[in-house]
């Protein structure tokens, strides 16, 4: 009996020792592996942070590339616009010089032209459209052109004194254009026969302090000029660009 109890006590002691040893082993393993786990977690955090940093850098780089490309495209467009503007300016300058030379030649040659007939049409306030009466007057005037030789038509538009100078220059030009377009379209008169100008309110034909005077100033005067002396004889030198 005593031996039996001794055996039980030894078994219990061994079991306790084994249990104690097992717990100690687990604690030791845990103690040894904890730094590795912590280190691994830190590496993962650093890897994630590095990944985010790389993505941020890439995004900034792409944004910078797009901005640089946009600036380059804008600079190219500006350069193209500047080139076009320079070309347009040069063309306009050349055209102005050409027109100035042509006008100078015409004006010099006008001394050789003599008036044969004239007509005046008047316009309503701030109007540039021909009325039926205006067209009837122009039709009667155009009837003389079929027998005219070596002629030009001097078309001068005018306005009353109301309004700014620039506005009246434009308005008088539109009035002169309306007359030219009507005669050219209806009677087939070529463009080189016309010498037109809008003088605005610069040259009044009547005082502007009365309604009737202002009405007279709102006019277009058309003169038939020829360098043939009533259509007879040898023509005098024609103005350059007259296309006779």
Backbone as a ProteinNet text record, in pm:
[ID]
protein_1_A
[PRIMARY]
XXXXXXXXXXXXXXXXXXXXXXXXXXXXXXXXXXXXXXXXXXXXXXXXXXXXXXXXXXXXXXXXXXXXXXXXXXXXXXXXXXXXXXXXXXXXXXXXXXXXXXXXXXXXXXXXXXXXXXXXXXXXXXXXXXXXXXXXXXXXXXXXXXXXXXXXXXXXXXXXXXXXXXXXXXXXXXXXXXXXXXXXXXXXXXXXXXXXXXXXXXXXXXXXXXXXXXXXXXXXXXXXXXXXXXXXXXXXXXXXXXXX
[TERTIARY]
83.1	0	86	185.7	278.6	347.9	382.3	445.9	353.3	229.1	130.4	121.3	115	104.6	231.7	344.4	469.5	469.7	413.1	407.6	318.7	207.2	115.8	182.3	255.9	321	428.7	499.4	605.4	545.9	432.8	367.1	316.7	257.5	205.3	318.1	425.5	541.6	597	604.3	656.1	565.3	432.6	336.4	347	359.6	372.9	497.9	605.1	731.2	719.2	649.4	631.5	548.4	443	355.6	432.5	510.4	590.6	689.5	751.6	849.9	782.9	661.3	588.6	554.7	507.8	473.5	597.4	705.6	831.1	876.4	859.8	900.1	817.7	686.3	598.9	636.2	659.1	697.1	828.2	920.6	1052	1036.4	954.5	931.8	865.2	767.3	696.3	791.1	877	973.5	1069.3	1109.6	1205.9	1142.8	1016	951.8	886.5	855.5	787.6	864.6	995.6	1069.6	1062.5	1061.9	1054.6	920.5	813.4	679.2	670.6	723.3	721.2	802.1	917.5	1003.6	934.5	868.3	795.8	685.6	612.8	507.8	565.3	679.1	742.9	784.8	836.6	875	754.3	643.8	522.2	474.8	480.1	440	529.7	662.8	756.3	735.1	707.6	683.1	560	453.2	330.8	357.5	433.1	465.6	549	645.3	727.3	643.2	548.4	459.8	378.4	325.6	248.2	335.4	457	549.7	582.3	601.9	632	513.7	391.5	273.5	257.3	278.5	268.5	370.2	491.5	596.4	560.6	508.4	470	356.8	259.1	148.2	195.7	286.3	340	419.9	493.1	572.4	480.7	372.9	278.8	210.6	173.9	112	207.4	334.5	433.9	453.8	453	468.2	350.8	228.7	110.6	114.9	155	164.2	268.9	382.4	488.2	442.2	370.4	321	218.3	129.7	30.2	95.5	198.9	270	338	395.4	461.4	359.4	242.9	138.5	89.5	71.2	26.7	129.4	257.6	363.8	365.9	345.6	342.8	226.3	108.2	-9.1	11.1	69.6	96	193.2	292.5	388.9	321	232.2	160	69.4	1.1	-86.5	-6.3	110.1	194.6	241.9	277.7	320.5	208.3	86.6	-29.2	-59.5	-54	-80.6	21.3	147.6	251.1	225	183.7	152.8	34.6	-70	-187.4	-150.6	-66.8	-26.5	52.9	141.5	221.3	130.9	33.8	-58.3	-140	-188.1	-267.1	-183.5	-57.9	30.4	55.8	81.8	104.8	-19.1	-136.8	-261.7	-284.3	-253	-270.2	-177.4	-53.4	41.2	-8.5	-58.3	-107.6	-226.1	-319.3	-436.3	-398.1	-299.7	-254.8	-191.7	-109.9	-47.7	-154.7	-253.1	-358.3	-442.1	-477.3	-557.8	-483.2	-353	-272.5	-273.9	-264.5	-267.3	-403.7	-509.8	-645	-668.4	-633.4	-656.3	-580.9	-456.8	-380.7	-449.2	-503.7	-567.5	-704.2	-765.1	-899.1	-901.7	-788.9	-785.2	-821.8	-805.7	-835.8	-983.4	-1058.8	-1198.8	-1290.4	-1394.8	-1490.3	-1628.8	-1706.2	-1840.2	-1937.1	-2016.1	-2116.9	-2258.6	-2277.5	-2410	-2395.2	-2500	-2496.2	-2637.5	-2646.6	-2773.9	-2745.1	-2841.2	-2827.7	-2949.4	-2925.6	-3034.5	-3015.3	-3127	-3121.7	-3176.1	-3130.4	-3164.6	-3233	-3310.9	-3370.5	-3265.6	-3305.4	-3212.2	-3159.9	-3027.3	-2958	-2994.7	-3030.3	-3067.8	-2963	-2951.4	-2859.8	-2925.9	-3059.3	-3133.1	-3199.4	-3194.4	-3254.3	-3406.3	-3476.3	-3622.2	-3656.8	-3785.8	-3829.6	-3798.7	-3818.7	-3788.4	-3639.4	-3553.5	-3408.8	-3373.8	-3432.1	-3402.8	-3451.4	-3567	-3616.3	-3518.1	-3464.6	-3367.3	-3239.8	-3194.9	-3075	-3099.4	-3220.2	-3253.1	-3246.4	-3298.9	-3293.9	-3150.6	-3068.9	-2928.5	-2854.7	-2880.6	-2810	-2841.7	-2953.9	-2988.3	-2886.9	-2810.1	-2710	-2578.5	-2563.3	-2434.3	-2409	-2516	-2497.5	-2422	-2435.5	-2367.2	-2236.8	-2208.2	-2086.3	-1965.1	-1854.1	-1729.4	-1621.2	-1534.4	-1419.6	-1461.2	-1550.7	-1605.9	-1577.9	-1592.9	-1596.3	-1712	-1756.3	-1863.4	-1806.2	-1813.1	-1767.2	-1886.3	-1879.2	-1990.5	-1945	-2012	-1972.5	-2089.3	-2066.4	-2170.4	-2148.8	-2259.3	-2249.3	-2356.8	-2344	-2439.8	-2467.2	-2566.1	-2585.4	-2485.1	-2498.3	-2396.9	-2426.5	-2535.8	-2571.7	-2489.6	-2430.1	-2351.6	-2202.5	-2125.2	-1979.4	-1924.3	-1803.5	-1741	-1721.5	-1671	-1645.4	-1773.6	-1878.9	-2006.2	-2056.3	-2044	-2092.3	-2005.6	-1875.3	-1791.9	-1843	-1869.2	-1918.2	-2054.7	-2143.1	-2277.7	-2271.9	-2189.7	-2180.3	-2121.8	-2030.1	-1973	-2078.6	-2163.1	-2269.6	-2368.3	-2395.7	-2486.7	-2426	-2299.2	-2232.9	-2229.6	-2203.7	-2203	-2339.4	-2447.1	-2582.1	-2607.6	-2562.9	-2579.7	-2497.1	-2372.4	-2283.8	-2338.5	-2382.8	-2435.7	-2559.4	-2645.3	-2765.8	-2730.3	-2644.2	-2606.8	-2528.1	-2437.5	-2356.9	-2442.6	-2535.9	-2618.1	-2720.2	-2784.9	-2892.8	-2841.5	-2732	-2685.9	-2551.1	-2500.7	-2377.6	-2256.6	-2254.6	-2140.4	-2024.8	-1910.2	-1796.8	-1742	-1678.6	-1629.9	-1527.8	-1446.2	-1340.7	-1395.6	-1525.5	-1586.2	-1619.7	-1619	-1662.7	-1543.7	-1560	-1466.1	-1550.8	-1553.1	-1646.7	-1574.3	-1640.6	-1584.3	-1697.3	-1683	-1776.2	-1708.6	-1765.1	-1701.8	-1769.1	-1867.3	-1933.2	-1998.1	-1975	-2034.3	-1934.2	-1822.8	-1715.3	-1752.7	-1831	-1863	-2014.3	-2070.6	-2215.4	-2251.4	-2367.5	-2417.2	-2527.7	-2568.8	-2671.2	-2649	-2698	-2679.9	-2747.6	-2681.6	-2735.6	-2826.1	-2852.2	-2936.6	-3085.2	-3120.1	-3261	-3284.7	-3408.4	-3444.4	-3420.4	-3456.1	-3437.4	-3289.2	-3207.6	-3063.3	-3001.9	-3043.1	-2990.4	-3033.3	-3154.2	-3200.9	-3115.3	-3080.6	-2997.9	-2858.1	-2809.5	-2675.3	-2672.7	-2786.5	-2794.1	-2810.1	-2704.5	-2715	-2601.4	-2621.5	-2513.8	-2519.1	-2406.7	-2396.1	-2320.6	-2376.2	-2313.3	-2284.1	-2158.8	-2119.6	-2065.6	-2111.1	-2058.6	-1944.8	-1825.3	-1707	-1646.4	-1602.3	-1540.4	-1419.2	-1321.5	-1205.2	-1211.9	-1335.6	-1355	-1411.6	-1437	-1491.9	-1628.4	-1728	-1865.1	-1872	-1774.2	-1778.7	-1720.9	-1658.9	-1605.3	-1454.1	-1387.8	-1246.5	-1160.3	-1032	-933.3	-931.9	-936.8	-939.1	-807.2	-819.3	-699.4	-647.8	-523.1	-468.7	-561.9	-589.5	-681.8	-607.8	-678.8	-613.8	-578	-462.5	-417.8	-520.6	-547.2	-640.5	-783.8	-811.5	-950.1	-1007.2	-922.4	-968.3	-1045.5	-1013.8	-1089.4	-1054.1
-119.7	0	124	117.1	230.8	248.8	139	147.6	211.7	177.9	231.5	381.8	428.5	573.7	644.1	575.4	633.6	649.3	550.7	557.9	670.9	687.2	796.9	931.2	942.5	1070.6	1102	1001	1022.2	1059.8	993.4	1024.1	1166.8	1206.8	1343.4	1444.6	1412.2	1503.4	1516	1404.4	1407.9	1489.6	1468.8	1542	1691.7	1725.4	1867.2	1926.3	1847.1	1895.5	1913.7	1815.9	1824.4	1946.4	1966	2081.8	2211.8	2216.4	2338.2	2360.7	2249.6	2260.6	2306.8	2249.5	2289	2436.2	2487.8	2631.8	2717	2669.3	2744.5	2748.4	2635.4	2629.3	2724.2	2724.2	2814.9	2959	2990.3	3128.5	3166.3	3074	3100.9	3124.6	3036.4	3050.8	3184.6	3216.8	3344.1	3461.4	3448.9	3556.3	3571.5	3460.5	3464.5	3511.5	3477	3509.5	3646.5	3703.8	3834.3	3943.3	3957.6	4061.5	4040.3	3913.8	3885.1	3931.5	3902.6	3944.9	4096.7	4160.8	4306.8	4362.8	4305.4	4351.1	4332.8	4219.2	4192.8	4295.9	4327.1	4429.2	4564.1	4598.8	4725.5	4729.3	4615.6	4608.1	4626.1	4564.8	4577.9	4723.3	4789.1	4930.2	5016.3	4989.5	5066.2	5041.4	4915.4	4882.4	4955.1	4956.6	5026.6	5176.6	5231.8	5375	5406.3	5321.2	5340	5332.3	5239.9	5226.8	5352.5	5407.6	5531.4	5646.4	5652.1	5758.5	5748.2	5625.2	5604.4	5647.9	5610.8	5649.7	5802.1	5864.5	6010.5	6076.8	6025	6079.9	6063.6	5946.1	5919.6	6012.7	6032.1	6120.3	6263.4	6308.2	6443.3	6455.4	6351.7	6353.7	6360.9	6279.4	6280.1	6415.7	6472.1	6604.5	6709.1	6699.7	6792.9	6778.8	6653.5	6629	6689.9	6669.5	6724.4	6876.5	6937.6	7082.9	7134.6	7064.4	7105.6	7091.4	6981.6	6960.5	7066.4	7098	7201.6	7336.1	7367.8	7494.2	7496.6	7382	7373.9	7390.8	7324.5	7337.7	7482	7544.5	7683.7	7775.5	7750.1	7832.1	7814.3	7690.2	7664.1	7736.7	7729.4	7796.7	7947.5	8001.8	8145.5	8186	8100.9	8130.4	8127.9	8028.6	8019.7	8141.2	8181.6	8298.9	8424.8	8434	8551	8555	8437.7	8430.6	8470.6	8420.7	8453.7	8602.9	8658.1	8800.6	8884.5	8840.6	8912.8	8905.9	8786.7	8771.8	8857.4	8858.5	8941.5	9089.2	9129.9	9269.7	9309.8	9219.8	9248.6	9258.2	9165.9	9168.5	9297.1	9336.6	9459	9581.3	9580.5	9692.4	9700.8	9585.8	9584.5	9630.2	9585.3	9624.3	9773.8	9828.1	9971.7	10052.2	10005.2	10074.4	10069.8	9950	9935.3	10027.5	10032.5	10117.7	10264.8	10300.4	10439.1	10479.5	10389.8	10418.2	10431.7	10338.6	10341.5	10468.5	10504.7	10623.9	10748.7	10751.4	10866.5	10881.6	10768.6	10773.5	10819	10770.4	10807.9	10956.1	11005.2	11145.8	11236.2	11199.5	11280.1	11280.6	11164.1	11154.5	11219.1	11246.8	11304.7	11444.7	11509	11641.7	11635.8	11518.6	11503.2	11470.7	11449.2	11410.9	11532	11537.5	11647.5	11592.9	11667.5	11621.2	11629.3	11525.7	11521.9	11525.8	11461.3	11458.4	11423.2	11451.5	11416.1	11396.5	11328.5	11307.2	11291.9	11331.6	11319.8	11247.4	11150.6	11083.3	11109	11125.9	11156.7	11040.9	11035.3	10923.9	10974.2	10883.7	10914.7	10914.1	10963.8	10973.3	10834.8	10822.3	10698	10581.6	10611.7	10508.1	10499.4	10378.3	10359.2	10271	10270.9	10190.3	10282.1	10239.2	10317.9	10300.4	10411.9	10407.1	10388.9	10370.3	10357.2	10485.3	10599.4	10726.2	10737	10692.4	10693.4	10607.4	10489.5	10398.6	10455.3	10524.3	10586.4	10692.7	10770.9	10873.4	10809.3	10702.1	10634.2	10569	10518.9	10458.6	10563.9	10683	10790	10831.6	10836.4	10872.8	10765.1	10638.7	10528.7	10521.6	10579.4	10578.7	10653	10743	10820.1	10744.1	10633.6	10565.9	10484.1	10442.9	10356.8	10427.8	10561.5	10636.6	10699.8	10686.5	10748.4	10661.1	10727.4	10658.1	10701.4	10607.3	10636.9	10717.4	10661.6	10735.5	10664.4	10741.2	10688	10755	10693.3	10749.2	10785.3	10914.3	10960.9	10958.4	10872.5	10852.5	10900.2	11004	11064.1	11057.4	10990	10979.5	11080.1	11134.6	11233.8	11212.6	11283.5	11273.9	11413	11419.5	11544.5	11547.7	11645.2	11664.4	11587.8	11512.9	11441.3	11312.5	11289.1	11167.3	11193.3	11090.7	11103.2	11102	11151.4	11156.5	11016.8	10923.2	10787.9	10718.8	10734	10670.8	10727	10857.6	10919.6	10883.1	10861.2	10811.7	10675.6	10589.1	10454.1	10461.8	10546.5	10558.3	10613.2	10715	10772.6	10672.5	10587.2	10484.1	10380.2	10342.6	10246.3	10303.1	10430.9	10495	10493.6	10526.3	10522.1	10379.6	10282.2	10141.6	10098.2	10146.4	10108	10154.4	10274.2	10326.2	10245.4	10218.5	10142.6	10002.8	9936.5	9800.9	9798.1	9899.5	9903.4	9920.9	10017.5	10043.1	9926.3	9869.1	9758.7	9635.8	9606.1	9486.8	9501.6	9616.5	9632.7	9663.5	9736.7	9781.2	9720.8	9630.4	9560.7	9651.4	9758	9849.6	9786.3	9769.5	9704.8	9790.1	9724.2	9792.7	9900.9	9881	9979.6	10113.4	10120	10246.9	10337.4	10282.8	10358.6	10414.9	10539.1	10603.3	10657	10585.2	10621.7	10652.5	10735.6	10774	10820.9	10789.9	10842	10954.2	11074.6	11189.9	11225.4	11145.7	11172.6	11309.8	11383.3	11516.7	11627.3	11590.4	11686.9	11799	11767.6	11867.7	11881.3	11977.4	11997.7	12076.9	12045	12119.4	12215.7	12207.5	12297.5	12307.8	12415.1	12430	12316	12268.5	12159	12205.4	12334.9	12385.3	12385	12330	12315.6	12172.2	12127.2	11990.7	11972.7	12072.9	12060.5	12056.9	12135.4	12135.4	12000.1	11943.8	11811.4	11705.4	11717.1	11621	11629.3	11750.2	11766.1	11707.6	11714	11660.9	11508.8	11448	11301.1	11253	11254.9	11233.2	11150.2	11105	11049.3	11121.2	11180.7	11250	11161.9	11149.6	11068.4	11159.8	11161.7	11241	11150.1	11173.1	11102.5	11186.5	11131.2	11202.2	11126.7	11202.1	11139.3	11219.6	11149.6	11219	11225.1	11212.5	11214.7	11346.7	11443	11570.8	11554.4	11518.6	11493.7	11377.3	11285.7	11163.8	11180.7	11295.6	11321	11336.8	11309.6	11338.5	11231	11264.1	11170.7	11175.4	11062.1	11063	11110.9	11181.6	11222.3	11102.4	11110.2	10997.5	10957.8	10830.5	10782.1	10758.8	10771.1	10741.7	10594.9	10566.7	10427.8	10348.6	10224.6	10139.7	10163	10254.1	10280.3	10167.5	10083.5	9964.6	9997.6	10108.4	10141.2	10050.6
0	0	0	81.2	86.7	-45.5	-110.7	-241.8	-345.1	-336.1	-429.6	-413.9	-289.6	-265.3	-312.4	-288.4	-335.2	-485.8	-552.6	-700.7	-747.6	-680.9	-718	-696.7	-585.3	-555.6	-657.6	-698.9	-797.5	-933	-963.2	-1091.2	-1092.5	-977.6	-969	-977.5	-909.4	-912.3	-1053.6	-1123.9	-1261.4	-1352.2	-1330	-1412.2	-1388	-1259.5	-1225.2	-1287.1	-1278	-1336.8	-1486.8	-1547.7	-1694.2	-1732.3	-1651.3	-1678.6	-1665.1	-1556.3	-1531.7	-1644.5	-1686.6	-1797.2	-1925.6	-1952.6	-2075.2	-2075.2	-1960.4	-1952.7	-1971.9	-1911.4	-1924.4	-2068.3	-2135.8	-2277.2	-2362.2	-2337.1	-2415.1	-2389.1	-2264.4	-2231.3	-2297.3	-2302.2	-2364.7	-2513.9	-2577.4	-2721.9	-2751.7	-2667.2	-2687.5	-2671.1	-2569.8	-2545.4	-2662.3	-2722.8	-2832.7	-2963.4	-2983.7	-3113.4	-3115.3	-3000.1	-2995.9	-3070.5	-3051.3	-3126.5	-3276.6	-3318.3	-3462.4	-3517.9	-3442.8	-3486.3	-3493.2	-3385.2	-3384	-3500.1	-3524.2	-3633.8	-3769.1	-3783.9	-3908.3	-3929.3	-3819.2	-3829.3	-3868.3	-3812.1	-3845.3	-3992.1	-4040.1	-4181.7	-4272.7	-4234	-4315	-4316.7	-4197.5	-4191.9	-4278.5	-4268.1	-4350.3	-4498.8	-4532.9	-4674	-4726.3	-4643.8	-4683.2	-4698.1	-4600.8	-4607.1	-4730.5	-4760.2	-4880.2	-5006.1	-5006.1	-5122.4	-5143.8	-5032.5	-5043.8	-5092.1	-5038.6	-5079.4	-5228.3	-5275	-5417.7	-5503.6	-5460	-5535.8	-5538.5	-5421	-5415.2	-5506.8	-5502.7	-5589.4	-5736.5	-5771	-5909.4	-5952.9	-5863.5	-5897	-5916.9	-5827.1	-5843.8	-5973.4	-6005.1	-6128.5	-6250.6	-6249.5	-6361.5	-6373.9	-6257.1	-6258.6	-6314.3	-6271.7	-6322.9	-6473	-6519.5	-6663.7	-6740.3	-6686.5	-6753.8	-6756.7	-6644.1	-6640.6	-6738.5	-6741.7	-6834.6	-6979.1	-7008.2	-7144.2	-7181.5	-7080.7	-7104.7	-7131	-7052.7	-7073.5	-7209.8	-7248.2	-7379.5	-7492.2	-7477.3	-7579	-7588.2	-7470	-7468	-7533.2	-7503.1	-7563.3	-7714.7	-7758.8	-7903.2	-7969.2	-7902.7	-7957.7	-7962.1	-7853.5	-7850.4	-7961.1	-7982.7	-8088.8	-8225.7	-8245	-8371.9	-8390.7	-8280.5	-8288.8	-8319.1	-8254.8	-8278.7	-8423.9	-8475.6	-8615.7	-8709.6	-8679.8	-8763.3	-8755.5	-8631.6	-8614.8	-8691.3	-8684.8	-8758.5	-8908.7	-8954.1	-9096.4	-9137.9	-9052.5	-9081.9	-9083.8	-8986.6	-8979.9	-9104.6	-9146.6	-9266.5	-9389.5	-9398	-9512.3	-9512.3	-9391.5	-9381.2	-9417.9	-9372	-9404.4	-9554.4	-9616	-9760.6	-9836.6	-9787.7	-9852.1	-9838	-9718.8	-9696.9	-9787.5	-9800.1	-9888.9	-10033	-10072.8	-10210.3	-10236	-10137.6	-10156.8	-10156.3	-10070.5	-10066.9	-10200.1	-10256.7	-10387.2	-10495.2	-10492.4	-10593.7	-10580.9	-10455.2	-10433.3	-10477.2	-10448.9	-10490	-10642.3	-10712.2	-10858.8	-10909.6	-10844.8	-10887.5	-10866.1	-10745.7	-10714.9	-10811.7	-10844	-10940.2	-11076.2	-11114.9	-11245.8	-11252.4	-11135.6	-11136.1	-11196.5	-11199	-11260.9	-11409.1	-11468.6	-11610.5	-11636.3	-11529.1	-11543.7	-11526.3	-11608.7	-11604.8	-11569.3	-11487.2	-11449.2	-11566.9	-11583.4	-11688.8	-11631.4	-11516.1	-11454.4	-11307.1	-11230.2	-11088	-11035.4	-10921.8	-10853.7	-10704.2	-10623.5	-10478.1	-10421.4	-10334.9	-10263.7	-10114.5	-10044.5	-9901.8	-9819.2	-9695.4	-9607.2	-9480.6	-9418.5	-9289.7	-9180.6	-9064.8	-8952.8	-8914.9	-8912.9	-8875.4	-8968.2	-9092.4	-9188.4	-9298.9	-9356.7	-9469.3	-9575.4	-9579.1	-9677.7	-9779.2	-9903.3	-10010.5	-10011.6	-10028.4	-10043	-10189.9	-10217.9	-10356.9	-10434.7	-10372.1	-10438.1	-10469.2	-10373.9	-10398	-10518.6	-10525.5	-10636.4	-10769.4	-10768	-10891.2	-10940.5	-10847.6	-10885.9	-10942.6	-10879.8	-10928.3	-11063.4	-11085.9	-11215.9	-11326.3	-11296.2	-11395.8	-11424.2	-11321.1	-11338.7	-11417.9	-11389.6	-11455.4	-11603.5	-11645.6	-11788.5	-11872.9	-11810.5	-11885.6	-11901.9	-11829.2	-11828.6	-11954.4	-12022.4	-12139.7	-12251.1	-12257.9	-12363.6	-12316.4	-12188	-12133.9	-12166.5	-12194.2	-12223.8	-12126.1	-12095.1	-12010.1	-11886.9	-11809.1	-11696	-11562.7	-11458	-11322.1	-11249.7	-11140.7	-11058.9	-10922.4	-10891.1	-10760.8	-10665.5	-10563.9	-10470.6	-10332.8	-10281.2	-10154.1	-10055.6	-9943	-9840.9	-9730.5	-9678.1	-9571	-9465.6	-9353.2	-9242.7	-9186.5	-9095.9	-9021.7	-8906.1	-8818.2	-8713.5	-8585.5	-8579.4	-8457.3	-8447.2	-8330.1	-8310.6	-8318.3	-8281.7	-8281.6	-8424.2	-8436.4	-8569	-8626.4	-8543.5	-8593.5	-8635.9	-8555.6	-8593	-8725.1	-8744.3	-8868.2	-8988.3	-8965.6	-9076.6	-9123.1	-9027.3	-9061.7	-9129.3	-9075.1	-9131.7	-9274	-9295.6	-9430.8	-9529.7	-9481.6	-9568.2	-9604.7	-9507.4	-9535.1	-9636.9	-9629	-9725.3	-9865.8	-9874.6	-10005.3	-10059.1	-9970.9	-10012.8	-10065.6	-10002.5	-10046	-10189.2	-10222.5	-10358.3	-10457.5	-10422.4	-10511.6	-10535.4	-10431.2	-10445.5	-10534.7	-10520.9	-10604.2	-10751.8	-10780.3	-10920.1	-10979.1	-10900.1	-10951.6	-10977.8	-10888.1	-10903.6	-11015.5	-11025	-11122.6	-11262.6	-11272.2	-11403	-11443.1	-11363.2	-11399.7	-11410.2	-11332.2	-11337.2	-11260.3	-11321.7	-11253.7	-11141.5	-11046.8	-10926.3	-10957.8	-11063.5	-11090.4	-11139.1	-11167.7	-11210.6	-11091.7	-10971.9	-10855.7	-10778.6	-10738.3	-10646.8	-10531.8	-10417	-10310.1	-10180.4	-10101.3	-9972.8	-9881.5	-9751.8	-9652.5	-9575.6	-9580.9	-9516.4	-9383.9	-9341.2	-9214.4	-9213	-9103.7	-9089.7	-9122.2	-9186.6	-9208.1	-9305.7	-9407	-9509.8	-9522.3	-9456.1	-9463.6	-9588.7	-9641.7	-9758.9	-9717.8	-9591.1	-9537.4	-9386.4	-9323.2	-9178.8	-9101.7	-8997.5	-8918.2	-8804.8	-8796.9	-8688.5	-8723.9	-8840.8	-8878.2	-8924.4	-8913	-8954.4	-9103.3	-9183.8	-9328.2	-9363.7	-9294.1	-9319.9	-9286.4	-9173.6	-9136	-9237.3	-9288.9	-9389.2	-9515.1	-9557.1	-9676.9	-9656	-9533.1	-9505.9	-9498.8	-9473.7	-9471.6	-9615.6	-9691.4	-9835.5	-9889.8	-10012.9	-10094.9	-10228.4	-10265.3	-10393	-10492.7	-10611.2	-10716.8	-10835.7	-10875.7	-10993	-11101.4	-11220.4	-11337.8	-11395	-11393.2	-11441	-11558.1	-11657.4	-11774.6	-11818.9	-11875	-11929.7	-12081.9	-12135.7	-12280.8	-12329	-12239	-12280.7	-12343.4	-12260.4	-12308.2	-12404.2	-12390.8	-12471.3	-12608.8	-12638.4	-12770.8	-12764.6	-12872.2	-12883.8	-12822.8	-12805.7	-12753.7	-12602.3	-12535.3	-12389	-12330.6	-12219.2	-12145.7	-12068.7	-12017.7	-11940.8	-11825.5	-11816.6	-11713.9	-11583.5	-11469.5	-11341.9	-11332.2	-11271.4	-11256.4	-11178.2	-11221.8	-11152.4	-11191.2	-11287.8	-11325.6	-11409.4	-11470	-11542.7	-11667.5	-11732.7	-11851.4	-11968.4
[MASK]
++++++++++++++++++++++++++++++++++++++++++++++++++++++++++++++++++++++++++++++++++++++++++++++++++++++++++++++++++++++++++++++++++++++++++++++++++++++++++++++++++++++++++++++++++++++++++++++++++++++++++++++++++++++++++++++++++++++++++++++++++++

